[in-house]
C-alpha cells in the first residue's frame, strides 16, 4: 500500500533526495538578484573608469569588516550607500564574483593575455585586495589559486618569472608559497640538460640559459628574503 501511495506522488523519492540543498537555493537566488540588479542597496564605484557595481550590503558587509565599517560609521558612505574604490573594475568584478559564489574564474583574456604570468598577477592582486578590505576567505582562496598556478609551471624560466609576484604574497600564506616556488625551481632546474648546466659554470651558456641565470640572480639581489630562502632550500635542504 505504501508503494502505491508513493507512486501517486508528483515526484519520486529519488528526485526529492537529489534536490539542491536549501542554502544552495538561497545563494543561487541571491546571485541571480545581483546579476539582474534587483533589490540592491549598495553601489561600489571604480574611480579609474567610473564603472558602478550595484550589490547587496548583506553580502558585502557580512564578509568584509572594512565595507561593514564604511556602511555603519555614520559618514558619507553610510548616508549615500556609495563607496568609491581605487582598484580596477576588473578586480572589483572578480571580488564581487567571489563574495557571491565563494569562487572566481579568470576570463580567457586574463588567462592568455600578452603578459605570460598575467593569471599569477591577477591572483596576487586579489590576495592583496582581500587583505586591504579584510576578506579572509578571498585572501586564502587567491593564495590557493597562486599555488595551483605555480604547480602548473613546468619550466625553470617560467618559475623565475614568478619570483617577484610570489615575494609580494602576505603572511601567513607567504611562507608555504615561497617554499613551494623554490622547491619547483630546484626540481625543474635539475631537468636542464647536463651541457646547459656546465655552461652555467664555465660561462659559455647560451643566450637563453644566460637570460634565465641573469633573471634569477637579479631577483636574489633585489629581494633579500629570497636569498635566505634559497640558502635554506637549496643548501640546507
C-alpha angles and dihedrals in degrees: 000000000000089000090056091050091051090047091058094055116106090237135032125246090247092053090051091048093054095048113124117267116262093247090054091052091050095047092047090049092052091047089051089053090051092049091050095042091238123157093354118163104177132060124201113198124198109217094206099065103002094243113161127213116198110204144150125275092213090061100039101037095043090061101035124054090194094057090041090056092047090054096046107034096090093243129123094286091056093054097042100034085221125121124187117214133197096212124097119269090242091060094045090049090054091045091054091045088057095045090055098040108017089239141065135201127209117232123245088255091054092046096049106025126135091272105079092207093041094124091052091052092048092052089047093051091050090049090053092042090052090053091049093052095035099243102151096181093054091045091055093042093051090048089052090051089051089054092050090050092052092048089055093057113099104176131074094227092052090054092047088056088057096056100090093049095046091052090059092061112115128237138292090030093044099074096057094044094047092050091049091052093051093046089052090048089052092047097047092039087063089058092064107110116259092247090057091047091054090050089058088059103041095040096242094111121146120257090257095050092042090054091052091049093046094050091049093049092046089054091050091052095045098045114052093191090056093062091052091050093046090055092048097047102032099035106020092041 
